[in-house]
């Protein structure tokens, strides 16, 4: 198993923590979403998009900025 760089390990720990918080929060802050997006790699995009789409699905009047975030991820 290849060794991970320390900065990659820290990035992953923080990203996982923030994504769990966003998943649990009905209305996650744009600041937290911005932080997540700054930590994303291509391998993380699908999991993050799924969390955002779940929020969109759950809300009768989904957040336009959240929809725009998903659209940017898809571009």
N, C-alpha and C positions, 0 to 999 in steps of 0.2 A: 504494500500500500504506500503510495507516495506521501511524503510529508507535506503538509500545508504550511504556507508562509504564515507567520504570526498575524500579519495584518489581514490576511484572508480569513483566518479563524475569528478574529474580532469582528470583521465585517459581517460574517455569517451569524454570529451570536446576536449582534445588535439588530440585524435585519429580521431574524426570526422573532425576536422579542417584539419589535415594532409591528410586525405583521400579525402576531397574535393579538396585540392590543387593538389594532384596526379592525380585525375580524370580530372582536367582542364589543366594540364601541358602535352604537347605533349611528352616531354622527361624528366620525373621526375628523380631527382638525386638518386643515390644509397644510399646516406646518409639519405635522407628523407624516402626511402623505408625501410632501416634498422631500423629507428626510429619507423615507423609504426609496423614493425614486432616485435619489442620489446614490443609493447603495446597490441598486439592481444591476445584475448581469443579465445577459440574454437567457441564461438558464432559469432565472427567477421570474421573468416577466409573466409567464402563463399562470403561476401560482398567485401572483399579485393581482393580475387581471381577474382571476376567478373570485378573489375576495371582494374586489370592487363590484363585479357583476352581481354577486350575491346581495350586496347592499342595494344595488339598483333594483333587483328583483323583489326585495322585501318592502320597498317603499312605494306607496301608492303614487306619490309625486316625487320621483327620483331627482336627486341633485343634478342640475345641469353641469356644474363643474366636474362632478364625478363621472358623468357620461363623457365629457370632453377628455378627461384623463384616460379613460379606456380607449377612446378613439385615437389619442396620441400614441398609446402603446401599440395599437394595431397598425399604425402608419409605418 
